[in-house]
Amino acid sequence: MKSSSLKDLSDIKKIHFIGIGGSGMFPLAKILRSKGFVITGSDIYESDTLNKVKNSGIEVHIPQKKENINNQDLVVFSAAIKESNPEIIEANKKNIPIIERSVLLGILFKNYKNSVAVSGTHGKTTTTSMITSVLLDSGKDPTAVIGATLKKLDGNSCTGKSDIIVAEACEYVDSFLQLFPLISIITNVDADHLDYFGNLENIKKSFNKFASQTQKLLILNGDDENVKDSVKNTTAKKIFFGLNENNDYTAKNITFTRLQQAHFDVFFQNKKVANIELTAPGKHNLYNALAAFAACSELGVNTNQIEKSLKQFTGAHRRFEILGETNGITVVDDFAHHPTEINSTLSAASKMGFNRVWAIFQPHTYSRTFMLMDDFAKALSLANKVIVSDILPVRETNTYGVSSKDLVNKIESAVYIPDFERITKFICENVKKGDLVITLGGGNIYKCANMIKEALEK
């Protein structure tokens, strides 16, 4: 789908968002509304985010139809919207400019002197949330665009009065190439979105272009060989973080609590500069915290404030989010939808001292399930018991002939249960005191977690 060549919003007053209930769309709509733009939106079904959109006073239409497009000056669509969408067709007929969400984010970025783009296959949301929390606590008053709800904001965006903006930069369909940030973070580079990229080499090429568009500083995971490959021949200053001695920012003297919360010293170029206590669990959050520490230091936040803020940071929505404990059974929800993420989450969970870990996984897209099948099986096998629901198709048709049963057949302790009602019943009949139940996936599997929690309480 072709985007308009719009460079700024100087002649724009009324903006319509197609798919406004998306986690990436609502933050931008909210920011622009706070800047005086008249915002409308549409979506195909009700959701928690859409309820927040409505509660914020934005006019929302369900379903998407051509009548929703009338006198707007600009139409914004997300990557999931197809050319056959009736609102896209109507906007084209009426010669209303149409741009993809990432183009709008790129236009917004130009208005801020200090722009921070957080990229990487995994960890974008948590790292962006950590940076935003530190900046808010330190009085830096940032504008932020986050892919999940942050309790501190009671939402996933904020509009500050400073010259700082921090946002997630997603690589899918090369979206992040619309950004020319002052500072870029690359948390890691892994094989994902292979329906678009085809292979890991193409992913690295895309990250290389993104790194080349960074104006001042790259903050990079120096323990990740794919990251290092991706930034070859780029000219921006580089700062590396990680656990290996040869990084600029390193974590040393690391200890983990029973709940896998890390305590560690931060060294910058072999000099101790801070001691960090994390509430967010897992080794992967240690890396996210190092990236956030480096970025916030660069933006002028003092070390004591970073230490204090990271200690108070409890995580973003759906990132190892503990929903509750009932009769000795703990229910957690997590956004992990890629084998590497599932591996990190279940590795942490397996060390927390629970009798058994139940992993309930909702596969996200046919292509990812098909192309990473063996990796999913290996990662999910870290749990004691595995339940796999039907695949959430998102934007795809099943041209791969793949099903959840194919994945279940590769995991010794797994069962296939298609829907949330039956999963909830099965869990309630089989779970025992001392067990951990964790839902995993990028779709609406969180609803199943809430159903289980409520059923256990009854």
matplotlib code that plots the C-alpha trace (Angstrom):
import matplotlib.pyplot as plt

x = [0.0, 1.4, 1.8, 1.4, 4.6, 3.5, 6.5, 4.7, 1.4, 1.3, -1.9, -3.6, -6.4, -8.6, -6.9, -8.6, -6.9, -7.9, -7.3, -7.2, -7.5, -4.0, -1.3, 0.8, -2.0, -3.7, -0.5, -0.1, -3.8, -3.6, -0.5, -1.9, -5.2, -3.3, -1.6, -5.0, -5.7, -9.3, -9.0, -11.5, -10.9, -12.3, -11.7, -13.3, -14.0, -14.2, -11.1, -9.6, -7.5, -10.6, -12.4, -9.6, -9.8, -13.5, -13.0, -10.5, -13.2, -12.1, -15.0, -14.7, -16.6, -17.2, -17.1, -14.8, -16.8, -16.5, -19.0, -16.4, -14.3, -15.8, -14.0, -10.7, -7.4, -5.3, -5.9, -3.4, -3.4, -1.4, 0.7, -2.2, -4.6, -5.0, -5.6, -9.1, -10.1, -13.3, -11.9, -8.6, -10.6, -12.8, -9.9, -8.2, -11.4, -11.6, -7.9, -7.3, -3.6, -3.0, 0.1, 1.2, 1.6, 5.4, 5.4, 3.4, 5.9, 8.7, 7.0, 6.6, 10.2, 11.3, 9.8, 12.0, 15.7, 16.4, 14.7, 15.4, 14.3, 14.3, 14.6, 15.4, 13.6, 12.9, 12.7, 11.6, 8.5, 10.3, 13.3, 11.1, 9.1, 12.2, 13.6, 10.2, 9.9, 13.3, 12.8, 9.4, 10.9, 13.7, 11.4, 12.6, 9.0, 9.3, 6.9, 6.7, 5.2, 5.1, 3.7, 2.0, 0.3, 2.7, 1.1, 2.8, 1.0, -2.2, -1.7, 0.9, 1.8, 2.5, 2.9, 5.6, 6.7, 10.4, 12.4, 12.7, 10.7, 11.3, 9.5, 9.6, 11.0, 9.6, 11.4, 8.3, 7.9, 10.9, 8.7, 11.6, 13.2, 10.9, 12.9, 16.1, 16.6, 19.4, 19.9, 19.1, 19.1, 19.3, 18.5, 19.1, 18.6, 16.9, 15.1, 11.5, 8.9, 10.2, 7.0, 8.4, 12.2, 12.7, 15.9, 18.1, 20.5, 17.7, 16.8, 20.4, 20.4, 17.3, 18.9, 22.0, 19.9, 18.2, 21.6, 22.9, 20.0, 20.9, 22.4, 24.5, 24.7, 24.0, 23.5, 24.1, 24.0, 27.6, 26.9, 24.8, 26.8, 23.8, 23.7, 27.5, 27.1, 24.1, 26.1, 29.2, 30.2, 27.8, 29.2, 27.3, 29.2, 28.7, 28.3, 28.0, 26.4, 26.3, 27.9, 31.2, 34.2, 34.8, 31.5, 31.4, 28.6, 28.9, 27.0, 29.1, 28.6, 25.2, 22.9, 19.3, 16.6, 14.2, 11.9, 14.8, 15.1, 18.7, 21.0, 24.2, 26.8, 27.1, 30.6, 31.3, 34.6, 35.8, 34.8, 31.9, 29.2, 26.0, 24.3, 21.0, 18.2, 15.5, 12.0, 11.3, 12.4, 14.7, 18.2, 16.8, 15.7, 19.2, 20.1, 17.1, 18.1, 21.7, 20.3, 18.0, 20.8, 23.1, 20.3, 19.2, 22.8, 23.3, 20.1, 21.6, 19.8, 22.0, 23.0, 21.1, 17.9, 18.4, 19.1, 16.0, 13.7, 14.8, 14.3, 10.7, 10.0, 7.6, 7.3, 5.0, 1.6, 1.8, 5.6, 5.6, 2.6, 1.6, -2.3, -2.7, -2.3, -5.3, -5.1, -1.4, -1.6, 0.1, -1.3, 1.0, 0.6, 3.4, 3.6, 6.3, 5.4, 8.8, 10.9, 13.7, 11.2, 9.5, 12.9, 13.8, 10.4, 10.2, 13.9, 13.2, 10.0, 11.6, 14.1, 11.4, 10.8, 7.2, 6.2, 5.2, 5.1, 2.1, 2.7, -0.4, 0.7, -1.4, 0.7, 0.7, 0.5, 0.8, 4.1, 5.9, 4.5, 5.5, 9.0, 10.1, 8.2, 11.2, 12.4, 8.9, 8.9, 12.3, 11.4, 8.0, 9.6, 11.1, 7.7, 6.4, 3.0, 2.1, -1.2, -1.4, -4.5, -5.5, -3.2, -4.2, -4.0, -3.7, -3.1, -2.6, -4.4, -3.1, -1.1, 1.3, -1.2, 0.1, -1.9, -1.3, -1.5, 1.8, 3.5, 1.9, 3.2, 6.7, 6.4, 6.3, 4.2, 1.8, -1.9, -3.9, -7.0, -8.5, -10.4, -10.0, -13.2, -11.9, -8.4, -9.8, -11.8, -8.8, -6.5, -9.0, -9.3, -5.6, -3.6, -2.3, -1.1, 2.4, 2.0, 2.6, 0.2, 1.6, -0.1, 2.2, 1.5, 1.1, -2.6, -5.6, -4.4, -4.4, -8.2, -7.6, -5.3, -8.0, -10.6, -8.3, -7.7, -11.5, -12.3, -9.7, -11.1, -14.6]
y = [0.0, 3.4, 6.1, 9.8, 11.8, 14.0, 15.6, 17.4, 18.1, 21.9, 21.8, 19.0, 19.4, 16.3, 12.8, 9.4, 6.2, 2.9, 0.2, 2.8, 0.0, -1.3, -0.9, 1.1, 3.3, 4.6, 6.2, 8.3, 9.3, 10.3, 12.4, 14.2, 14.8, 16.5, 18.7, 20.0, 17.7, 16.4, 12.6, 9.9, 6.2, 2.8, -0.8, -4.2, -5.4, -4.3, -4.6, -3.4, -0.8, 0.4, 1.0, 3.2, 5.1, 5.7, 6.7, 9.3, 11.0, 10.0, 9.2, 5.6, 3.6, -0.1, -1.7, -0.2, 1.2, 3.9, 6.2, 6.7, 8.7, 12.1, 15.4, 14.3, 15.9, 12.7, 9.0, 6.8, 3.0, 0.3, -2.4, -4.9, -3.0, -4.2, -2.2, -3.7, -2.0, 0.1, 3.2, 3.0, 2.8, 5.7, 7.9, 7.2, 8.2, 11.5, 12.2, 12.3, 11.7, 8.3, 7.3, 4.3, 4.5, 4.4, 7.4, 9.4, 8.4, 9.6, 13.0, 13.3, 12.4, 15.4, 17.8, 16.6, 17.5, 14.4, 11.4, 7.9, 4.9, 1.5, -1.4, -5.1, -8.4, -8.7, -6.4, -3.2, -2.6, -3.3, -1.2, 1.7, 1.5, 1.5, 4.6, 6.4, 5.6, 7.0, 10.1, 10.8, 10.2, 12.6, 15.4, 15.2, 15.3, 13.2, 12.2, 8.5, 5.8, 2.3, -1.0, -1.9, -0.2, 1.2, 1.5, 4.8, 6.3, 4.3, 3.9, 3.4, 7.0, 10.4, 13.9, 15.9, 19.5, 18.7, 18.1, 14.3, 11.6, 7.9, 5.3, 1.6, 1.2, -2.0, -3.8, -5.5, -4.5, -2.1, 0.3, 1.7, 3.0, 5.9, 7.1, 9.2, 9.3, 11.0, 7.9, 4.3, 1.2, -2.3, -4.8, -7.9, -9.2, -12.6, -14.5, -13.2, -11.9, -14.4, -14.0, -10.6, -10.8, -14.4, -15.0, -13.6, -11.9, -9.7, -8.8, -7.8, -5.6, -3.9, -3.2, -1.9, 0.7, 1.7, 2.0, 4.1, 6.6, 7.2, 10.7, 10.6, 7.4, 3.7, 1.8, -1.9, -5.3, -6.3, -9.9, -10.4, -11.3, -10.5, -7.0, -6.5, -7.8, -5.5, -2.3, -2.9, 0.2, 2.5, 5.9, 6.9, 6.6, 3.1, 2.2, -1.5, -3.1, -6.7, -9.2, -9.7, -7.7, -6.0, -4.0, -0.3, -0.9, -4.3, -6.0, -7.7, -9.3, -10.6, -12.4, -13.5, -13.7, -16.7, -14.8, -14.3, -10.6, -9.5, -7.5, -6.3, -3.6, -1.5, -0.8, 1.8, 1.3, -0.9, 1.7, 0.9, 3.5, 2.0, -0.8, -1.9, -3.9, -5.1, -6.1, -7.2, -10.9, -12.8, -12.5, -10.8, -7.8, -7.4, -6.6, -4.3, -2.4, -1.9, -0.5, 1.9, 2.9, 3.8, 5.8, 7.7, 8.5, 10.0, 12.1, 13.6, 11.7, 11.2, 7.7, 7.8, 8.6, 5.7, 3.3, 4.4, 4.3, 0.9, -0.6, 0.7, -0.4, -3.3, -4.1, -3.3, -4.8, -8.5, -8.7, -11.5, -9.8, -11.6, -11.5, -13.2, -16.1, -18.3, -21.3, -21.5, -21.3, -18.4, -17.0, -15.0, -13.6, -12.8, -11.4, -13.9, -15.0, -16.0, -19.0, -16.8, -14.9, -18.1, -19.6, -16.5, -16.4, -20.1, -20.3, -17.7, -19.3, -22.7, -21.3, -19.7, -22.8, -23.7, -27.3, -27.3, -24.7, -24.9, -23.0, -22.1, -21.0, -19.3, -19.4, -16.0, -16.2, -19.3, -18.2, -17.8, -21.1, -23.0, -21.5, -21.7, -24.9, -26.8, -23.8, -23.3, -27.0, -26.8, -23.6, -24.8, -28.0, -26.1, -26.1, -29.2, -29.1, -27.4, -26.5, -25.1, -23.3, -22.6, -20.4, -16.7, -15.9, -12.1, -10.8, -14.2, -17.1, -20.6, -21.2, -23.3, -26.0, -25.8, -26.4, -26.3, -30.1, -30.2, -28.3, -30.4, -33.6, -32.3, -31.7, -34.6, -32.9, -31.0, -31.2, -29.3, -27.5, -25.2, -22.5, -20.6, -22.0, -25.6, -24.6, -22.9, -26.0, -28.3, -26.2, -26.0, -29.8, -30.5, -27.7, -28.1, -26.0, -24.7, -24.6, -21.7, -21.1, -18.8, -17.8, -16.9, -15.2, -12.0, -12.2, -12.2, -15.1, -12.7, -13.2, -16.9, -15.9, -13.7, -16.5, -19.0, -16.5, -15.9, -19.6, -20.5, -17.8, -19.3]
z = [0.0, -1.0, 1.7, 0.9, 0.7, 3.6, 5.4, 8.3, 9.8, 9.2, 7.1, 9.0, 11.5, 11.4, 11.5, 11.2, 12.5, 10.9, 13.6, 16.4, 19.0, 18.1, 20.8, 18.4, 17.1, 20.3, 21.7, 18.6, 18.5, 22.2, 21.7, 18.7, 20.4, 23.3, 20.7, 19.5, 16.5, 16.0, 16.1, 15.0, 14.6, 13.6, 14.4, 13.7, 17.2, 20.8, 23.0, 26.2, 24.4, 22.3, 25.6, 26.7, 23.3, 23.9, 27.5, 26.4, 24.4, 20.9, 18.4, 17.5, 14.7, 14.6, 12.0, 9.4, 6.5, 3.9, 5.7, 8.4, 5.9, 5.2, 5.8, 7.4, 6.4, 6.9, 7.3, 9.3, 9.0, 10.7, 9.1, 9.6, 7.3, 3.7, 0.6, 0.3, 3.5, 2.7, 4.5, 2.5, -0.7, 0.2, 1.3, -2.1, -3.9, -1.9, -2.4, 1.3, 2.2, 3.6, 5.7, 7.6, 11.4, 11.2, 8.8, 11.3, 14.1, 11.9, 11.4, 15.2, 15.8, 13.7, 16.3, 19.1, 19.6, 21.7, 20.1, 21.4, 19.3, 21.0, 18.5, 18.7, 18.2, 21.9, 24.9, 23.1, 25.3, 28.6, 27.8, 26.5, 29.7, 31.9, 30.1, 30.3, 34.0, 34.8, 32.7, 34.4, 37.9, 37.1, 36.0, 32.3, 31.2, 28.1, 25.3, 25.1, 22.8, 24.3, 23.0, 26.3, 29.3, 31.9, 35.3, 36.0, 33.0, 33.3, 29.5, 26.9, 26.0, 27.5, 26.1, 27.8, 27.3, 27.0, 23.8, 24.6, 22.8, 23.4, 21.4, 20.3, 16.8, 15.2, 12.4, 10.9, 7.2, 7.8, 9.8, 11.8, 8.6, 8.8, 11.9, 12.0, 15.8, 17.7, 19.8, 18.9, 21.0, 19.6, 22.3, 20.1, 16.6, 16.0, 13.3, 13.3, 10.9, 8.3, 6.4, 5.4, 5.7, 4.5, 6.4, 9.2, 6.7, 5.4, 9.0, 9.7, 6.5, 7.7, 11.2, 9.4, 7.5, 10.7, 12.5, 9.6, 10.0, 13.7, 14.0, 17.2, 19.3, 19.0, 22.3, 21.5, 23.0, 22.7, 23.7, 20.6, 17.5, 15.2, 16.6, 16.0, 12.4, 11.9, 12.7, 10.6, 8.6, 10.4, 11.5, 14.6, 18.0, 19.5, 23.2, 24.0, 27.0, 28.2, 30.6, 28.7, 29.9, 26.6, 26.7, 27.8, 30.3, 32.0, 34.8, 37.5, 40.9, 39.7, 42.1, 41.7, 44.3, 44.4, 42.1, 39.6, 40.4, 39.6, 41.9, 40.2, 39.9, 36.8, 35.5, 32.8, 31.1, 34.1, 36.8, 39.1, 38.7, 40.2, 42.0, 40.6, 42.2, 39.8, 40.6, 37.0, 36.9, 34.6, 33.1, 30.0, 32.1, 33.3, 29.7, 29.3, 32.4, 31.2, 27.9, 29.8, 32.2, 29.2, 27.5, 30.6, 31.5, 28.0, 28.5, 31.7, 34.5, 37.6, 38.7, 42.0, 40.2, 37.7, 40.6, 42.5, 39.4, 38.2, 41.7, 41.7, 38.1, 38.3, 34.6, 31.7, 31.2, 30.0, 30.8, 33.5, 35.0, 38.2, 38.1, 41.5, 43.8, 44.8, 47.1, 46.6, 42.7, 41.0, 37.7, 35.4, 32.0, 29.5, 26.0, 24.9, 21.3, 19.9, 20.9, 22.3, 24.5, 25.7, 26.5, 28.6, 30.4, 31.2, 32.2, 34.8, 35.9, 36.3, 38.8, 41.1, 43.2, 42.0, 42.1, 38.4, 35.7, 33.4, 30.1, 28.1, 24.7, 21.9, 18.7, 16.9, 13.1, 10.9, 9.3, 12.6, 13.9, 10.8, 10.3, 14.0, 14.9, 16.3, 18.3, 19.8, 20.8, 22.5, 24.4, 25.6, 26.8, 29.7, 31.3, 33.2, 31.5, 28.2, 26.7, 23.1, 21.9, 18.3, 16.2, 16.1, 12.4, 12.8, 9.2, 7.5, 5.8, 6.5, 3.3, 5.3, 6.3, 9.8, 13.0, 16.8, 16.8, 14.8, 17.6, 20.4, 18.7, 19.2, 22.9, 25.3, 28.0, 25.8, 25.0, 22.4, 23.7, 21.1, 23.1, 26.4, 28.1, 27.8, 28.8, 31.9, 32.9, 32.3, 34.4, 37.3, 37.3, 37.2, 38.8, 42.4, 45.2, 44.6, 40.8, 38.5, 35.6, 32.9, 29.7, 26.7, 23.4, 21.5, 21.0, 23.4, 25.5, 28.5, 28.5, 29.3, 32.2, 33.7, 33.2, 35.0, 37.9, 38.3, 38.1, 40.7, 43.0, 42.8]

ax = plt.figure().add_subplot(projection="3d")
ax.plot(x, y, z, "-o")
ax.set_aspect("equal")
plt.show()
